[in-house]
Amino acid sequence: MKPLHVILSVLGGAIAGAAIGLLVAPEKGEDTREKIVRLLKEKGITLKKDKLDELVDEIEDQVEKHI
């Protein structure tokens, strides 16, 4: 396979994956983050935005490990 074909295949796969992700995502990431913040505040936990982003990344890593 020529290098150009490989690059185009990878690019096409990435575009297709992103499009499918946008179509089947239950909610926008911002809305999900707001729900997480609200839930944590109800439990008496407050996080700054950067800490919330770290938490989301950690949760995402754990979910990927179990899929």
PQR file with spaces between the fields and no chain letter, atoms N, CA, C, O and H, PARSE charges and radii, in Angstrom:
ATOM       1  N    MET     1       0.842   -1.171    0.000 -0.4000 1.5000
ATOM       2  CA   MET     1       0.000    0.000    0.000 -0.0000 2.0000
ATOM       3  C    MET     1       0.891    1.239    0.000  0.5500 1.7000
ATOM       4  O    MET     1       1.883    1.295    0.727 -0.5500 1.4000
ATOM       5  N    LYS     2       0.545    2.206   -0.796 -0.4000 1.5000
ATOM       6  CA   LYS     2       1.337    3.429   -0.877 -0.0000 2.0000
ATOM       7  C    LYS     2       1.112    4.277    0.368  0.5500 1.7000
ATOM       8  O    LYS     2       0.028    4.254    0.951 -0.5500 1.4000
ATOM       9  H    LYS     2      -0.261    2.161   -1.386  0.4000 1.0000
ATOM      10  N    PRO     3       2.129    5.023    0.773 -0.5600 1.5000
ATOM      11  CA   PRO     3       1.995    5.888    1.962  0.2800 2.0000
ATOM      12  C    PRO     3       0.821    6.857    1.861  0.5500 1.7000
ATOM      13  O    PRO     3       0.165    7.138    2.864 -0.5500 1.4000
ATOM      14  N    LEU     4       0.552    7.367    0.672 -0.4000 1.5000
ATOM      15  CA   LEU     4      -0.563    8.301    0.505 -0.0000 2.0000
ATOM      16  C    LEU     4      -1.891    7.618    0.804  0.5500 1.7000
ATOM      17  O    LEU     4      -2.783    8.223    1.398 -0.5500 1.4000
ATOM      18  H    LEU     4       1.085    7.138   -0.143  0.4000 1.0000
ATOM      19  N    HIS     5      -2.024    6.366    0.395 -0.4000 1.5000
ATOM      20  CA   HIS     5      -3.254    5.613    0.672 -0.0000 2.0000
ATOM      21  C    HIS     5      -3.437    5.392    2.167  0.5500 1.7000
ATOM      22  O    HIS     5      -4.554    5.462    2.680 -0.5500 1.4000
ATOM      23  H    HIS     5      -1.299    5.875   -0.088  0.4000 1.0000
ATOM      24  N    VAL     6      -2.353    5.129    2.852 -0.4000 1.5000
ATOM      25  CA   VAL     6      -2.413    4.921    4.299 -0.0000 2.0000
ATOM      26  C    VAL     6      -2.852    6.209    4.984  0.5500 1.7000
ATOM      27  O    VAL     6      -3.726    6.193    5.850 -0.5500 1.4000
ATOM      28  H    VAL     6      -1.446    5.073    2.436  0.4000 1.0000
ATOM      29  N    ILE     7      -2.247    7.313    4.596 -0.4000 1.5000
ATOM      30  CA   ILE     7      -2.592    8.611    5.190 -0.0000 2.0000
ATOM      31  C    ILE     7      -4.050    8.949    4.923  0.5500 1.7000
ATOM      32  O    ILE     7      -4.763    9.380    5.829 -0.5500 1.4000
ATOM      33  H    ILE     7      -1.536    7.326    3.892  0.4000 1.0000
ATOM      34  N    LEU     8      -4.497    8.759    3.692 -0.4000 1.5000
ATOM      35  CA   LEU     8      -5.891    9.052    3.356 -0.0000 2.0000
ATOM      36  C    LEU     8      -6.852    8.123    4.100  0.5500 1.7000
ATOM      37  O    LEU     8      -7.937    8.545    4.497 -0.5500 1.4000
ATOM      38  H    LEU     8      -3.918    8.409    2.956  0.4000 1.0000
ATOM      39  N    SER     9      -6.462    6.869    4.289 -0.4000 1.5000
ATOM      40  CA   SER     9      -7.307    5.923    5.025 -0.0000 2.0000
ATOM      41  C    SER     9      -7.435    6.340    6.488  0.5500 1.7000
ATOM      42  O    SER     9      -8.530    6.314    7.051 -0.5500 1.4000
ATOM      43  H    SER     9      -5.580    6.526    3.966  0.4000 1.0000
ATOM      44  N    VAL    10      -6.324    6.720    7.096 -0.4000 1.5000
ATOM      45  CA   VAL    10      -6.345    7.152    8.488 -0.0000 2.0000
ATOM      46  C    VAL    10      -7.171    8.419    8.629  0.5500 1.7000
ATOM      47  O    VAL    10      -7.988    8.531    9.542 -0.5500 1.4000
ATOM      48  H    VAL    10      -5.435    6.740    6.639  0.4000 1.0000
ATOM      49  N    LEU    11      -6.966    9.366    7.739 -0.4000 1.5000
ATOM      50  CA   LEU    11      -7.721   10.618    7.772 -0.0000 2.0000
ATOM      51  C    LEU    11      -9.214   10.361    7.574  0.5500 1.7000
ATOM      52  O    LEU    11     -10.042   10.937    8.280 -0.5500 1.4000
ATOM      53  H    LEU    11      -6.303    9.275    6.997  0.4000 1.0000
ATOM      54  N    GLY    12      -9.555    9.513    6.631 -0.4000 1.5000
ATOM      55  CA   GLY    12     -10.958    9.178    6.388 -0.0000 2.0000
ATOM      56  C    GLY    12     -11.588    8.492    7.595  0.5500 1.7000
ATOM      57  O    GLY    12     -12.734    8.774    7.944 -0.5500 1.4000
ATOM      58  H    GLY    12      -8.882    9.045    6.058  0.4000 1.0000
ATOM      59  N    GLY    13     -10.841    7.594    8.231 -0.4000 1.5000
ATOM      60  CA   GLY    13     -11.344    6.922    9.430 -0.0000 2.0000
ATOM      61  C    GLY    13     -11.563    7.888   10.578  0.5500 1.7000
ATOM      62  O    GLY    13     -12.544    7.785   11.314 -0.5500 1.4000
ATOM      63  H    GLY    13      -9.909    7.366    7.947  0.4000 1.0000
ATOM      64  N    ALA    14     -10.633    8.832   10.724 -0.4000 1.5000
ATOM      65  CA   ALA    14     -10.772    9.825   11.798 -0.0000 2.0000
ATOM      66  C    ALA    14     -11.994   10.706   11.564  0.5500 1.7000
ATOM      67  O    ALA    14     -12.735   11.004   12.502 -0.5500 1.4000
ATOM      68  H    ALA    14      -9.836    8.915   10.126  0.4000 1.0000
ATOM      69  N    ILE    15     -12.203   11.117   10.342 -0.4000 1.5000
ATOM      70  CA   ILE    15     -13.371   11.950   10.023 -0.0000 2.0000
ATOM      71  C    ILE    15     -14.660   11.169   10.241  0.5500 1.7000
ATOM      72  O    ILE    15     -15.616   11.694   10.811 -0.5500 1.4000
ATOM      73  H    ILE    15     -11.601   10.875    9.580  0.4000 1.0000
ATOM      74  N    ALA    16     -14.689    9.921    9.794 -0.4000 1.5000
ATOM      75  CA   ALA    16     -15.886    9.098    9.984 -0.0000 2.0000
ATOM      76  C    ALA    16     -16.164    8.878   11.466  0.5500 1.7000
ATOM      77  O    ALA    16     -17.313    8.959   11.903 -0.5500 1.4000
ATOM      78  H    ALA    16     -13.912    9.494    9.331  0.4000 1.0000
ATOM      79  N    GLY    17     -15.123    8.601   12.236 -0.4000 1.5000
ATOM      80  CA   GLY    17     -15.288    8.393   13.677 -0.0000 2.0000
ATOM      81  C    GLY    17     -15.805    9.630   14.382  0.5500 1.7000
ATOM      82  O    GLY    17     -16.676    9.543   15.247 -0.5500 1.4000
ATOM      83  H    GLY    17     -14.190    8.535   11.882  0.4000 1.0000
ATOM      84  N    ALA    18     -15.268   10.784   14.010 -0.4000 1.5000
ATOM      85  CA   ALA    18     -15.719   12.039   14.617 -0.0000 2.0000
ATOM      86  C    ALA    18     -17.180   12.309   14.261  0.5500 1.7000
ATOM      87  O    ALA    18     -17.961   12.729   15.115 -0.5500 1.4000
ATOM      88  H    ALA    18     -14.560   10.854   13.306  0.4000 1.0000
ATOM      89  N    ALA    19     -17.542   12.072   13.023 -0.4000 1.5000
ATOM      90  CA   ALA    19     -18.924   12.302   12.599 -0.0000 2.0000
ATOM      91  C    ALA    19     -19.887   11.381   13.341  0.5500 1.7000
ATOM      92  O    ALA    19     -20.944   11.821   13.793 -0.5500 1.4000
ATOM      93  H    ALA    19     -16.907   11.731   12.330  0.4000 1.0000
ATOM      94  N    ILE    20     -19.531   10.122   13.466 -0.4000 1.5000
ATOM      95  CA   ILE    20     -20.388    9.174   14.185 -0.0000 2.0000
ATOM      96  C    ILE    20     -20.481    9.573   15.660  0.5500 1.7000
ATOM      97  O    ILE    20     -21.555    9.518   16.258 -0.5500 1.4000
ATOM      98  H    ILE    20     -18.673    9.765   13.098  0.4000 1.0000
ATOM      99  N    GLY    21     -19.355    9.971   16.235 -0.4000 1.5000
ATOM     100  CA   GLY    21     -19.353   10.417   17.627 -0.0000 2.0000
ATOM     101  C    GLY    21     -20.276   11.589   17.863  0.5500 1.7000
ATOM     102  O    GLY    21     -20.977   11.637   18.874 -0.5500 1.4000
ATOM     103  H    GLY    21     -18.482   10.016   15.750  0.4000 1.0000
ATOM     104  N    LEU    22     -20.285   12.537   16.940 -0.4000 1.5000
ATOM     105  CA   LEU    22     -21.168   13.691   17.066 -0.0000 2.0000
ATOM     106  C    LEU    22     -22.638   13.297   16.921  0.5500 1.7000
ATOM     107  O    LEU    22     -23.512   13.860   17.581 -0.5500 1.4000
ATOM     108  H    LEU    22     -19.715   12.498   16.119  0.4000 1.0000
ATOM     109  N    LEU    23     -22.893   12.337   16.061 -0.4000 1.5000
ATOM     110  CA   LEU    23     -24.279   11.934   15.824 -0.0000 2.0000
ATOM     111  C    LEU    23     -24.863   11.114   16.970  0.5500 1.7000
ATOM     112  O    LEU    23     -26.054   11.232   17.260 -0.5500 1.4000
ATOM     113  H    LEU    23     -22.184   11.879   15.525  0.4000 1.0000
ATOM     114  N    VAL    24     -24.063   10.300   17.617 -0.4000 1.5000
ATOM     115  CA   VAL    24     -24.600    9.406   18.643 -0.0000 2.0000
ATOM     116  C    VAL    24     -24.318    9.864   20.075  0.5500 1.7000
ATOM     117  O    VAL    24     -24.768    9.220   21.023 -0.5500 1.4000
ATOM     118  H    VAL    24     -23.096   10.204   17.382  0.4000 1.0000
ATOM     119  N    ALA    25     -23.592   10.950   20.245 -0.4000 1.5000
ATOM     120  CA   ALA    25     -23.300   11.444   21.593 -0.0000 2.0000
ATOM     121  C    ALA    25     -24.602   11.861   22.270  0.5500 1.7000
ATOM     122  O    ALA    25     -25.417   12.560   21.668 -0.5500 1.4000
ATOM     123  H    ALA    25     -23.227   11.473   19.475  0.4000 1.0000
ATOM     124  N    PRO    26     -24.801   11.436   23.518 -0.5600 1.5000
ATOM     125  CA   PRO    26     -26.057   11.747   24.196  0.2800 2.0000
ATOM     126  C    PRO    26     -26.217   13.243   24.499  0.5500 1.7000
ATOM     127  O    PRO    26     -27.323   13.777   24.409 -0.5500 1.4000
ATOM     128  N    GLU    27     -25.144   13.902   24.850 -0.4000 1.5000
ATOM     129  CA   GLU    27     -25.195   15.323   25.171 -0.0000 2.0000
ATOM     130  C    GLU    27     -23.859   15.961   24.844  0.5500 1.7000
ATOM     131  O    GLU    27     -22.860   15.276   24.626 -0.5500 1.4000
ATOM     132  H    GLU    27     -24.246   13.467   24.923  0.4000 1.0000
ATOM     133  N    LYS    28     -23.860   17.279   24.812 -0.4000 1.5000
ATOM     134  CA   LYS    28     -22.606   17.990   24.614 -0.0000 2.0000
ATOM     135  C    LYS    28     -21.737   17.802   25.849  0.5500 1.7000
ATOM     136  O    LYS    28     -22.246   17.663   26.961 -0.5500 1.4000
ATOM     137  H    LYS    28     -24.672   17.836   24.989  0.4000 1.0000
ATOM     138  N    GLY    29     -20.427   17.799   25.649 -0.4000 1.5000
ATOM     139  CA   GLY    29     -19.490   17.649   26.752 -0.0000 2.0000
ATOM     140  C    GLY    29     -19.668   18.718   27.816  0.5500 1.7000
ATOM     141  O    GLY    29     -19.546   18.447   29.011 -0.5500 1.4000
ATOM     142  H    GLY    29     -20.013   17.912   24.746  0.4000 1.0000
ATOM     143  N    GLU    30     -19.957   19.936   27.372 -0.4000 1.5000
ATOM     144  CA   GLU    30     -20.155   21.047   28.317 -0.0000 2.0000
ATOM     145  C    GLU    30     -21.344   20.775   29.232  0.5500 1.7000
ATOM     146  O    GLU    30     -21.283   21.035   30.434 -0.5500 1.4000
ATOM     147  H    GLU    30     -20.055   20.156   26.401  0.4000 1.0000
ATOM     148  N    ASP    31     -22.428   20.249   28.657 -0.4000 1.5000
ATOM     149  CA   ASP    31     -23.611   19.927   29.471 -0.0000 2.0000
ATOM     150  C    ASP    31     -23.305   18.825   30.472  0.5500 1.7000
ATOM     151  O    ASP    31     -23.743   18.878   31.622 -0.5500 1.4000
ATOM     152  H    ASP    31     -22.478   20.037   27.681  0.4000 1.0000
ATOM     153  N    THR    32     -22.547   17.824   30.029 -0.4000 1.5000
ATOM     154  CA   THR    32     -22.180   16.730   30.918 -0.0000 2.0000
ATOM     155  C    THR    32     -21.314   17.233   32.063  0.5500 1.7000
ATOM     156  O    THR    32     -21.503   16.836   33.213 -0.5500 1.4000
ATOM     157  H    THR    32     -22.191   17.781   29.095  0.4000 1.0000
ATOM     158  N    ARG    33     -20.355   18.116   31.744 -0.4000 1.5000
ATOM     159  CA   ARG    33     -19.499   18.680   32.792 -0.0000 2.0000
ATOM     160  C    ARG    33     -20.328   19.479   33.799  0.5500 1.7000
ATOM     161  O    ARG    33     -20.073   19.410   35.001 -0.5500 1.4000
ATOM     162  H    ARG    33     -20.202   18.438   30.810  0.4000 1.0000
ATOM     163  N    GLU    34     -21.313   20.231   33.319 -0.4000 1.5000
ATOM     164  CA   GLU    34     -22.173   20.997   34.222 -0.0000 2.0000
ATOM     165  C    GLU    34     -22.937   20.061   35.161  0.5500 1.7000
ATOM     166  O    GLU    34     -23.091   20.357   36.346 -0.5500 1.4000
ATOM     167  H    GLU    34     -21.520   20.286   32.342  0.4000 1.0000
ATOM     168  N    LYS    35     -23.412   18.938   34.632 -0.4000 1.5000
ATOM     169  CA   LYS    35     -24.118   17.967   35.468 -0.0000 2.0000
ATOM     170  C    LYS    35     -23.195   17.388   36.533  0.5500 1.7000
ATOM     171  O    LYS    35     -23.597   17.196   37.680 -0.5500 1.4000
ATOM     172  H    LYS    35     -23.287   18.698   33.669  0.4000 1.0000
ATOM     173  N    ILE    36     -21.945   17.111   36.137 -0.4000 1.5000
ATOM     174  CA   ILE    36     -20.979   16.586   37.107 -0.0000 2.0000
ATOM     175  C    ILE    36     -20.737   17.603   38.207  0.5500 1.7000
ATOM     176  O    ILE    36     -20.724   17.256   39.388 -0.5500 1.4000
ATOM     177  H    ILE    36     -21.619   17.267   35.205  0.4000 1.0000
ATOM     178  N    VAL    37     -20.545   18.868   37.822 -0.4000 1.5000
ATOM     179  CA   VAL    37     -20.302   19.931   38.806 -0.0000 2.0000
ATOM     180  C    VAL    37     -21.494   20.054   39.751  0.5500 1.7000
ATOM     181  O    VAL    37     -21.315   20.165   40.964 -0.5500 1.4000
ATOM     182  H    VAL    37     -20.556   19.151   36.862  0.4000 1.0000
ATOM     183  N    ARG    38     -22.705   20.034   39.205 -0.4000 1.5000
ATOM     184  CA   ARG    38     -23.914   20.137   40.021 -0.0000 2.0000
ATOM     185  C    ARG    38     -24.011   18.978   41.015  0.5500 1.7000
ATOM     186  O    ARG    38     -24.308   19.180   42.192 -0.5500 1.4000
ATOM     187  H    ARG    38     -22.851   19.944   38.220  0.4000 1.0000
ATOM     188  N    LEU    39     -23.760   17.776   40.530 -0.4000 1.5000
ATOM     189  CA   LEU    39     -23.810   16.597   41.389 -0.0000 2.0000
ATOM     190  C    LEU    39     -22.773   16.693   42.509  0.5500 1.7000
ATOM     191  O    LEU    39     -23.071   16.391   43.664 -0.5500 1.4000
ATOM     192  H    LEU    39     -23.518   17.612   39.574  0.4000 1.0000
ATOM     193  N    LEU    40     -21.555   17.115   42.163 -0.4000 1.5000
ATOM     194  CA   LEU    40     -20.508   17.241   43.175 -0.0000 2.0000
ATOM     195  C    LEU    40     -20.856   18.326   44.190  0.5500 1.7000
ATOM     196  O    LEU    40     -20.602   18.160   45.383 -0.5500 1.4000
ATOM     197  H    LEU    40     -21.313   17.361   41.224  0.4000 1.0000
ATOM     198  N    LYS    41     -21.434   19.433   43.728 -0.4000 1.5000
ATOM     199  CA   LYS    41     -21.815   20.508   44.651 -0.0000 2.0000
ATOM     200  C    LYS    41     -22.891   20.037   45.618  0.5500 1.7000
ATOM     201  O    LYS    41     -22.878   20.406   46.793 -0.5500 1.4000
ATOM     202  H    LYS    41     -21.640   19.567   42.758  0.4000 1.0000
ATOM     203  N    GLU    42     -23.828   19.216   45.126 -0.4000 1.5000
ATOM     204  CA   GLU    42     -24.866   18.662   46.002 -0.0000 2.0000
ATOM     205  C    GLU    42     -24.246   17.805   47.105  0.5500 1.7000
ATOM     206  O    GLU    42     -24.785   17.706   48.207 -0.5500 1.4000
ATOM     207  H    GLU    42     -23.839   18.916   44.172  0.4000 1.0000
ATOM     208  N    LYS    43     -23.106   17.187   46.792 -0.4000 1.5000
ATOM     209  CA   LYS    43     -22.416   16.342   47.766 -0.0000 2.0000
ATOM     210  C    LYS    43     -21.433   17.143   48.614  0.5500 1.7000
ATOM     211  O    LYS    43     -20.749   16.585   49.472 -0.5500 1.4000
ATOM     212  H    LYS    43     -22.667   17.267   45.897  0.4000 1.0000
ATOM     213  N    GLY    44     -21.364   18.468   48.371 -0.4000 1.5000
ATOM     214  CA   GLY    44     -20.474   19.321   49.154 -0.0000 2.0000
ATOM     215  C    GLY    44     -19.051   19.390   48.634  0.5500 1.7000
ATOM     216  O    GLY    44     -18.142   19.796   49.359 -0.5500 1.4000
ATOM     217  H    GLY    44     -21.920   18.921   47.674  0.4000 1.0000
ATOM     218  N    ILE    45     -18.848   18.994   47.373 -0.4000 1.5000
ATOM     219  CA   ILE    45     -17.510   18.993   46.771 -0.0000 2.0000
ATOM     220  C    ILE    45     -17.459   20.078   45.707  0.5500 1.7000
ATOM     221  O    ILE    45     -18.305   20.114   44.813 -0.5500 1.4000
ATOM     222  H    ILE    45     -19.586   18.664   46.784  0.4000 1.0000
ATOM     223  N    THR    46     -16.473   20.961   45.799 -0.4000 1.5000
ATOM     224  CA   THR    46     -16.304   21.982   44.765 -0.0000 2.0000
ATOM     225  C    THR    46     -14.953   21.783   44.087  0.5500 1.7000
ATOM     226  O    THR    46     -13.947   21.506   44.739 -0.5500 1.4000
ATOM     227  H    THR    46     -15.786   20.932   46.525  0.4000 1.0000
ATOM     228  N    LEU    47     -14.952   21.928   42.780 -0.4000 1.5000
ATOM     229  CA   LEU    47     -13.735   21.766   41.993 -0.0000 2.0000
ATOM     230  C    LEU    47     -13.557   22.970   41.076  0.5500 1.7000
ATOM     231  O    LEU    47     -14.526   23.524   40.555 -0.5500 1.4000
ATOM     232  H    LEU    47     -15.770   22.153   42.250  0.4000 1.0000
ATOM     233  N    LYS    48     -12.304   23.361   40.890 -0.4000 1.5000
ATOM     234  CA   LYS    48     -12.006   24.378   39.893 -0.0000 2.0000
ATOM     235  C    LYS    48     -12.045   23.712   38.527  0.5500 1.7000
ATOM     236  O    LYS    48     -11.982   22.488   38.420 -0.5500 1.4000
ATOM     237  H    LYS    48     -11.517   22.911   41.312  0.4000 1.0000
ATOM     238  N    LYS    49     -12.149   24.532   37.478 -0.4000 1.5000
ATOM     239  CA   LYS    49     -12.284   24.001   36.126 -0.0000 2.0000
ATOM     240  C    LYS    49     -11.132   23.061   35.764  0.5500 1.7000
ATOM     241  O    LYS    49     -11.363   22.007   35.173 -0.5500 1.4000
ATOM     242  H    LYS    49     -12.200   25.527   37.565  0.4000 1.0000
ATOM     243  N    ASP    50      -9.911   23.424   36.107 -0.4000 1.5000
ATOM     244  CA   ASP    50      -8.788   22.562   35.740 -0.0000 2.0000
ATOM     245  C    ASP    50      -8.839   21.221   36.472  0.5500 1.7000
ATOM     246  O    ASP    50      -8.452   20.193   35.918 -0.5500 1.4000
ATOM     247  H    ASP    50      -9.723   24.281   36.587  0.4000 1.0000
ATOM     248  N    LYS    51      -9.312   21.233   37.702 -0.4000 1.5000
ATOM     249  CA   LYS    51      -9.457   19.980   38.451 -0.0000 2.0000
ATOM     250  C    LYS    51     -10.578   19.131   37.861  0.5500 1.7000
ATOM     251  O    LYS    51     -10.479   17.905   37.813 -0.5500 1.4000
ATOM     252  H    LYS    51      -9.627   22.069   38.152  0.4000 1.0000
ATOM     253  N    LEU    52     -11.646   19.792   37.413 -0.4000 1.5000
ATOM     254  CA   LEU    52     -12.745   19.067   36.784 -0.0000 2.0000
ATOM     255  C    LEU    52     -12.264   18.415   35.492  0.5500 1.7000
ATOM     256  O    LEU    52     -12.607   17.268   35.203 -0.5500 1.4000
ATOM     257  H    LEU    52     -11.727   20.788   37.452  0.4000 1.0000
ATOM     258  N    ASP    53     -11.470   19.150   34.718 -0.4000 1.5000
ATOM     259  CA   ASP    53     -10.929   18.579   33.485 -0.0000 2.0000
ATOM     260  C    ASP    53     -10.058   17.358   33.777  0.5500 1.7000
ATOM     261  O    ASP    53     -10.104   16.367   33.049 -0.5500 1.4000
ATOM     262  H    ASP    53     -11.191   20.082   34.953  0.4000 1.0000
ATOM     263  N    GLU    54      -9.265   17.436   34.847 -0.4000 1.5000
ATOM     264  CA   GLU    54      -8.444   16.282   35.240 -0.0000 2.0000
ATOM     265  C    GLU    54      -9.329   15.096   35.621  0.5500 1.7000
ATOM     266  O    GLU    54      -9.041   13.955   35.259 -0.5500 1.4000
ATOM     267  H    GLU    54      -9.227   18.242   35.438  0.4000 1.0000
ATOM     268  N    LEU    55     -10.407   15.375   36.352 -0.4000 1.5000
ATOM     269  CA   LEU    55     -11.328   14.319   36.754 -0.0000 2.0000
ATOM     270  C    LEU    55     -11.978   13.665   35.537  0.5500 1.7000
ATOM     271  O    LEU    55     -12.085   12.441   35.463 -0.5500 1.4000
ATOM     272  H    LEU    55     -10.641   16.302   36.646  0.4000 1.0000
ATOM     273  N    VAL    56     -12.404   14.484   34.593 -0.4000 1.5000
ATOM     274  CA   VAL    56     -13.035   13.958   33.379 -0.0000 2.0000
ATOM     275  C    VAL    56     -12.038   13.081   32.614  0.5500 1.7000
ATOM     276  O    VAL    56     -12.403   12.012   32.124 -0.5500 1.4000
ATOM     277  H    VAL    56     -12.317   15.478   34.653  0.4000 1.0000
ATOM     278  N    ASP    57     -10.788   13.524   32.510 -0.4000 1.5000
ATOM     279  CA   ASP    57      -9.776   12.723   31.824 -0.0000 2.0000
ATOM     280  C    ASP    57      -9.550   11.392   32.527  0.5500 1.7000
ATOM     281  O    ASP    57      -9.403   10.356   31.879 -0.5500 1.4000
ATOM     282  H    ASP    57     -10.491   14.392   32.908  0.4000 1.0000
ATOM     283  N    GLU    58      -9.523   11.425   33.849 -0.4000 1.5000
ATOM     284  CA   GLU    58      -9.317   10.199   34.618 -0.0000 2.0000
ATOM     285  C    GLU    58     -10.486    9.230   34.429  0.5500 1.7000
ATOM     286  O    GLU    58     -10.281    8.028   34.260 -0.5500 1.4000
ATOM     287  H    GLU    58      -9.643   12.266   34.376  0.4000 1.0000
ATOM     288  N    ILE    59     -11.704    9.756   34.458 -0.4000 1.5000
ATOM     289  CA   ILE    59     -12.885    8.914   34.249 -0.0000 2.0000
ATOM     290  C    ILE    59     -12.848    8.325   32.847  0.5500 1.7000
ATOM     291  O    ILE    59     -13.136    7.144   32.653 -0.5500 1.4000
ATOM     292  H    ILE    59     -11.871   10.732   34.595  0.4000 1.0000
ATOM     293  N    GLU    60     -12.495    9.148   31.878 -0.4000 1.5000
ATOM     294  CA   GLU    60     -12.424    8.691   30.497 -0.0000 2.0000
ATOM     295  C    GLU    60     -11.412    7.550   30.351  0.5500 1.7000
ATOM     296  O    GLU    60     -11.684    6.567   29.661 -0.5500 1.4000
ATOM     297  H    GLU    60     -12.261   10.107   32.036  0.4000 1.0000
ATOM     298  N    ASP    61     -10.255    7.674   30.993 -0.4000 1.5000
ATOM     299  CA   ASP    61      -9.247    6.617   30.943 -0.0000 2.0000
ATOM     300  C    ASP    61      -9.781    5.323   31.542  0.5500 1.7000
ATOM     301  O    ASP    61      -9.556    4.245   30.991 -0.5500 1.4000
ATOM     302  H    ASP    61     -10.034    8.472   31.554  0.4000 1.0000
ATOM     303  N    GLN    62     -10.490    5.420   32.669 -0.4000 1.5000
ATOM     304  CA   GLN    62     -11.043    4.231   33.317 -0.0000 2.0000
ATOM     305  C    GLN    62     -12.100    3.567   32.449  0.5500 1.7000
ATOM     306  O    GLN    62     -12.154    2.340   32.364 -0.5500 1.4000
ATOM     307  H    GLN    62     -10.673    6.296   33.116  0.4000 1.0000
ATOM     308  N    VAL    63     -12.939    4.367   31.806 -0.4000 1.5000
ATOM     309  CA   VAL    63     -13.979    3.808   30.930 -0.0000 2.0000
ATOM     310  C    VAL    63     -13.343    3.091   29.757  0.5500 1.7000
ATOM     311  O    VAL    63     -13.777    2.003   29.379 -0.5500 1.4000
ATOM     312  H    VAL    63     -12.896    5.364   31.875  0.4000 1.0000
ATOM     313  N    GLU    64     -12.309    3.698   29.176 -0.4000 1.5000
ATOM     314  CA   GLU    64     -11.636    3.069   28.029 -0.0000 2.0000
ATOM     315  C    GLU    64     -11.000    1.738   28.421  0.5500 1.7000
ATOM     316  O    GLU    64     -10.965    0.811   27.611 -0.5500 1.4000
ATOM     317  H    GLU    64     -11.956    4.582   29.483  0.4000 1.0000
ATOM     318  N    LYS    65     -10.499    1.630   29.645 -0.4000 1.5000
ATOM     319  CA   LYS    65      -9.879    0.383   30.092 -0.0000 2.0000
ATOM     320  C    LYS    65     -10.899   -0.739   30.198  0.5500 1.7000
ATOM     321  O    LYS    65     -10.559   -1.905   29.997 -0.5500 1.4000
ATOM     322  H    LYS    65     -10.528    2.383   30.302  0.4000 1.0000
ATOM     323  N    HIS    66     -12.147   -0.400   30.510 -0.4000 1.5000
ATOM     324  CA   HIS    66     -13.168   -1.426   30.743 -0.0000 2.0000
ATOM     325  C    HIS    66     -14.036   -1.703   29.522  0.5500 1.7000
ATOM     326  O    HIS    66     -14.976   -2.495   29.589 -0.5500 1.4000
ATOM     327  H    HIS    66     -12.423    0.547   30.673  0.4000 1.0000
ATOM     328  N    ILE    67     -13.726   -1.066   28.434 -0.4000 1.5000
ATOM     329  CA   ILE    67     -14.527   -1.317   27.215 -0.0000 2.0000
ATOM     330  C    ILE    67     -13.888   -2.415   26.392  0.5500 1.7000
ATOM     331  O    ILE    67     -14.404   -2.773   25.334 -0.5500 1.4000
ATOM     332  H    ILE    67     -12.963   -0.423   28.379  0.4000 1.0000
